[in-house]
Amino acid sequence: MGDSVVTIALENLSGLLANELISLSGVNDQIRYLCKQLEFMNVFMKSTKGMRDNESVREVVNKIRDVAHKAEDMVDTYVVNANKQRGRNMLVKYFFHRKNHVIMLPEVNDKFEAILSSILEIREKINENMFIYGIQQRNKEFAKDSLIARRRDVEEEEVVGMVRDSDEVIRQLEGGDLSREVVCILGMGGLGKTTLARKIYNNDKIKSMFPYCVWGFVSNYYSAQELLMSILKLLDLPEEEYKYLTNPEQMKRKIRESMSGKKYLVVLDDIWYTQVWDELHEAFPHDNNGSRILITTRMENISRYTNATFTYRLSFLDETQSWELFCYKVFGKAGCPLELEPAGKKMAKACKGLPLAIVVFTGMVAKKERSLREWNRIQNHISWYHAHEDYRIVTDILKLSYDSLPRTLKPCFLYLGVYPEDYEIPARTLCQLWISEGFIQATEAGPSNSQEVEDIADMYLDNLVERSLVQVASKRSDEGVKTCRVHPLLREICISESKENKFMEVCEELDANRSDSRRVSLQYKGECLPTTGDKWLARSLLFFGEETRWERESQGWKQIRNGFNLARVLDMNQVVLGLSPRGLKTLIHLRFLKVTASSRRIGNDVLASLCNLSSLETLYLWLRDEVTLPNKIWKLKSLRHVYLNFDNIILREWTRKESMPRIIRQRAKRLQIWSKGASMSEMKIGETKVENLQTLNNIYLNARTASVLNKGMFPNLTKLTLRREPTKLLEPEKEYLENSLMCLNKLRRLKLLCIAKLPLDPNAYPISLTKITIGYFGKLDAGIIKTLGQLANLRTLKLVGGSINGDVNCVAGDFPQLQVLHLSDVQLAGRWKVEEGAMPHIRYCINPHIHD
């Protein structure tokens, strides 16, 4: 994990060279020198990857991580202090000499010298121990063999409840045509992929169907030569024919010759890399006799790469299945005594539906006395048993997926630990946090064809899903991830690895003295109250808990203002500010901010403070009443996403609570739609364009907004939400939209709230639009549906709350790319008819009014 720390520190320090206060100072050369030294450290980190079990290597890695953090802190602290002094008009006295250059403060210079001294010590230690760093392969091989042996001991255990699983896979193996086909078993580590494959491999029906059955154990420590030799040993060949073969091509030729003309089943267990398939598949002949290859993997891309005709996804056990397996492993067929069931079921539930965890845990329980007293003692100390050496195999097997991640994905995965257990994580927010943390960097392809960092973050998330490290909880209309979860046992790995590497720590109270990590996830119960400490090493603070209200600075804001002046991320989820956030404007390194203001005054104070945060990229601001966005906010060059949510905070909680009756939650949601918005009346047209802004929501549609959009002030806007002003019901909405939308040539998603008068000319809409949502529109003319059907790239259309006047007739060619049509609480006065050739790509439709 230290690898990523140095990379991120390098990128942040390099970015600071462009800072005005740095360029005015005498520290440019020092920062460049620091970067050069860190680049050397980065080379060392890469070259010793895979050697971190060695104590000497680990010691150097930890020192490199710490010095990288200190270098970041030193430069960022300098920028903060310089900014404060300039704000107090003390620049001449404290910083400037006659050429108007900032003079380096003595304490900063001392820190710089101390960091350089630490770097020299590290370099000396690296030079002294180069021999030690080069001889670890033998120990690594021993550790690999030990893990494989322990893994086979537990993964080949019988798992109940797999009858349906095995029957389905067997049906797929016996079906299909005569060509050689691939069937895949996919799932997270510990779900029982190997166990299921072994059950199928040993099935009598399979043995009669495939006279030739061969098992190849691949693993992430794959060696082509070793695997091919193990397969040759299973082919009933005279040993003399293969024992002297050392060339993989010769081995593949011998396997192909031996299996030619025979109907076979080959199991390739635990494939991690596409390279494995490239190197092995030619060994197995295509004889058009119904032969099959069964593969197991954690990686979804392996299924696609091998052109698997069927992929069976293993899921977690439910509570009934978990208890059934628990009983079988402890009592066999005898069954559990009734008095032990309550404690036993709690133990089974604590294994979170993972068969491997149940098998290992029951192995420890089975050795204990089967009494109510002993089982209650175990059940009350489950965390102790999970930390036991015997249980470590569970973590080790799951951790293989983390260890195999490329260095770009490791911090992204560990970051999932900031969320509470079983938390449904919004994918959009997660990706924005990754970006603000510096985990995602834009490619170097150039300004015309480079990917946006948001697209790269989406790819990273998809990669974690494909590696079975993240579970998809819900999907967007375009099939992308909307919300996700991480399994509790994987989350424990995130937390333990993060704490060890000072990457992140989960705390229950706001106490600076208890954490030395760069990120703090505050997961509190009841009221969130600060304790001791006034200076944090952390750069990110995220809140998770019950809604709490801060009316006085001493309730928490004072600690944030004084202790987090180097903060990059401040996610005050569920904290409602009832006071003006004095000092917010001094958090000049802040890139991500989520906050709730209890009144219009507090909201305006927050917005005024933001105008000084030149690094701000993402803003989530909950408000109670309408506001006017200050003109200075548009001068923030890094600003990418502005989410302004105007609603009654009580109504918001009603929509979230499942305990509330459904009808109340639905009505609360509708009332929120009719809430307030933001005005851009103070924005000065013609000033510098807001080049990086991509998201803007809940903006009033009026003459000023139309003029701002028409003048191209937001040239790269991709998502826009407009709403009608409640007090201006006679505004010419259609004309405003006609004058503004066409200028947004990168707009992909448009949401219109309480707006019914839309342009009837298809040319008034950007050709880039892929999704349109029209909500609570009152009465909508059917002709508008016809107009939207002419948009060449529209893939999703959502209509919520209102009525459509007239007949809707979709003829051939209408909605040429539409995939999702969603109508909710919509009344249709006429008919909605879809002729053949219309909506040719539709795959998801909720519209009770459609007639074919």
C-alpha positions, 0 to 999 in steps of 0.5 A, a space after each residue: 500500500 505504501 507504493 500508492 502513498 508515494 505515487 499520490 504524494 508525488 502527484 500532489 507535490 507536483 501539482 502544488 508547483 502551480 500554486 500561486 503562493 508556491 510560485 511566489 516563494 523560494 520553495 520551488 527548487 526545494 519541492 522539485 528536489 523532494 519530488 526527485 528523491 521521492 521518485 527514487 523511493 518510488 522505484 524502490 517500492 516497485 522493485 520490492 513489490 512482493 517482498 513485504 513479508 521481509 521485516 527489513 523491507 517492511 521497515 524501509 517501506 514504512 519509513 518511506 511512507 512516513 517521509 512522503 506524508 511529512 513532505 506533503 504536510 510541510 508544503 501544505 502547511 506552508 501554503 495555509 500559513 502563507 494564505 492566512 498572512 496574505 489575508 491579514 494584509 501582513 505580507 510585507 511584514 512577514 513574507 515579502 522582500 522588495 521583489 515581492 517574493 515570499 520568504 521561506 519561514 524558518 520553521 518550514 526550512 527546519 522541517 525541510 532539512 529534517 525531511 532531507 536528513 530522513 531521506 538520506 538515512 533511507 537511501 543509505 539503508 537501501 544501499 546497505 541492504 540491497 543483497 537482503 532485498 534480492 534473496 527473498 524468493 525462497 521464503 516467498 515460495 515457501 509461504 506460497 506452498 503453505 497457503 496452497 496446502 492450507 487452502 486445499 484443506 478447507 476448500 475441498 470440504 463438503 458444502 451443503 446446499 450445492 445440489 441445485 448449483 451442481 445440477 445447473 452446471 452439469 446441465 450446461 456441461 451436457 447441453 450445447 453442441 459438439 464443439 469444445 465449449 467453456 463453462 465458468 463458475 464465478 464468485 468471490 473467494 471463499 464461496 466454494 467455487 473449488 468445492 462445487 467444481 470438485 463435486 461436479 468432477 466426481 459426479 458419476 453422471 459426469 464420469 460416464 459422460 466424459 471418459 477422460 477427466 483432468 483436473 488442473 489447479 492454477 492459482 494466482 501463483 501460476 506456472 505454465 510448466 508446473 501445471 502442464 506437468 501435473 496434467 500430463 501425470 493424470 493422462 495414464 501415459 508411461 512416465 518415460 514419455 513426459 518426465 524429460 519434457 521441459 518446454 511448455 510447447 512440447 508439453 502442450 503437444 504431448 497433451 493434445 496428442 494424448 487427448 485427441 479423439 477422446 471426449 474429455 472434461 478439463 477443470 482449470 481451477 482458480 484462474 486469475 489472469 487471461 495469460 493462463 488461457 492464452 498459454 493453455 487452451 491450445 493443449 486441448 483439442 477441438 474434435 467436435 465430440 462434445 468435450 468441455 472445459 470447466 473453469 473457476 475464477 474470481 475475475 469476471 473478465 476471465 469468463 468473457 475472455 474464454 468465450 464461456 457459453 455459460 457463467 454460473 455466479 455463486 452467491 452467499 448463503 442465506 441464514 437458513 443455508 448458513 445454519 444448515 452448513 454449520 450444523 453439518 460441520 459440527 454434528 454431521 447428520 445427528 443434528 443440533 440439540 435444541 438448547 444450543 440452537 440460539 447460540 449456534 445460529 448467532 455464530 453461523 450468522 456472524 460468518 456473513 454467508 461465506 462457506 469458507 468462514 463457516 467451515 473454518 469457524 466450525 472446525 474450532 467450535 467442534 473441538 469445544 465442549 458441546 454445552 450451553 455454557 461453552 457455546 454462549 461463551 464462544 458466541 459472546 467472544 466471536 471477534 476473539 475467535 475470528 482473530 485466532 491463528 486457526 481462523 487466519 486462513 479465511 483472511 489469507 484466502 480473501 486477501 489474495 484478491 487484494 494482493 493481486 490488485 494493481 497498485 492503482 486499484 489498491 487505495 480505491 479498494 481500501 477506501 471502501 473501509 470508510 463505510 459502515 458494515 452493510 452500507 449501500 455505497 453511492 457509486 457516484 459519490 465514491 468515485 468523486 471521493 477517489 478523485 478528490 483523494 488523488 487516487 485517479 489521475 487523467 491520462 496523458 492522451 492529450 486534451 482532445 481525446 483524453 478520458 475524464 477522471 470520472 470515466 476512469 473512476 467508473 472503470 476502476 469500480 467496474 474492475 473491482 466488481 469484476 474481481 468479486 471485491 465489490 457487490 453491485 447493490 443496484 444499477 443505473 438505467 445505462 447498466 452502470 453501478 448505481 450503488 454497491 456494497 463490500 462484504 463484511 469480511 472484505 471490509 475487515 481486510 480494508 480496515 486492518 490493512 489501512 490501519 497498518 499502513 496509516 491509510 485510514 482508520 475507523 473511530 467512534 469519537 472525534 479524538 485527534 489523539 487516537 489516530 495517526 492515519 491520513 483518513 478518519 471515518 467517524 462512525 458514531 452512535 447517538 450524538 456526535 461529540 468531540 473529545 480531546 486533541 486539536 491537531 489531526 494528521 488526517 486529511 479526510 474526515 467522513 461522518 456516519 451515524 444518526 443525524 446530529 445538529 451543531 448549534 455551537 462551535 464546541 460541539 465539533 466545528 471548532 475541532 474541525 476548523 483548528 485541527 483539519 486545516 490541511 483537510 482535502 475531504 470533509 463529508 459531514 453526512 448527517 451533521 446539520 450546521 446550525 451555526 455559521 462555519 467560521 474558518 471554513 474559508 481557511 481550509 484551502 486544500 479542501 477538494 470535497 465538501 458535503 454539508 447540510 445548512 439549517 437555514 438560508 443564512 447558514 447556507 449563504 455563509 457556507 457559499 460565501 466561504 467556498 469562494 476562497 477554496 481554490 482546490 474545491 472539486 465537488 460540493 454537496 450542499 443541503 439547504 432549507 430555502 432558496 439561495 443565490 449563488 455568489 459570482 465568486 464561486 464561478 472563479 473556482 477553476 477546479 470546480 467540477 460538480 455542484 449538487 444543491 439539494 433543497 428540501 425540508 430536512 424532516 421530509 428527507 428523513 421520512 423518505 429514507 426511513 423504511 419504518 415509515 408507511 410507504 404512502 407517507 414516504 412517497 408523499 414526502 418525496 413528492 413534496 421535496 420535488 416542489 421545494 426551492 432552487 438556486 438562482 444565478 442572478 449574480 453571475 457576471 456574463 462574459 467573465 472567465 468560463 467555468 471550464 471544468 464544471 460538469 454537474 450543476 443541479 437544482 438551478 432555477 430556469 429563468 432569463 438569467 439562467 438561459 443567458 448564462 447557458 447561451 453564452 457558453 459559460 459552462 462549455 463542458 457541462 454533462 449533467 444539468 437539473 433545471 426547475 421552475 421558480 414556484 413564484 413565477 408560474 408564467 415564465 416562458 420556459 419553452 423560449 428559455 430552453 430553446 435559447 440555452 440547451 443547444 449551446 451545451 454540446 457536451 450535455 448527456 443528462 438533463 432533468 427538468 422539474 415542474 417544467 411542462 413547456 418544452 421545445 417541439 423542435 428536435 434541433 433545440 436539444 443537444 445531440 449528445 443527450 443520452 438521458 432525459 428526466 421530466 418530473 412533476 410536470 403537470 400537463 405535458 403535450 403528447 407532441 413533446 414525446 414525438 419530438 424526443 423520439 427524434 433525438 439520435 442518442 437518447 437511451 433513457 427517458 423517464 417521466 414522473 408525476 403528471 399527465 400527457 395530453 393526446 395520443 402518442 404514436 411512435 412510428 418506425 425510426 422513432 427513439 432509434 437508441 432508446 433502451 429504457 422507458 420509465 413512466 411513474 405516476 403518469 396519466 395518459 389521456 389518449 393512447 400510446 402506440 408503438 409501431 414496428 421499427 420504433 424503439 428497436 433497442 428497448 430492453 426495459 420498459 415500465 409503461 402501462 399505457 403502451 399498445 403494440 
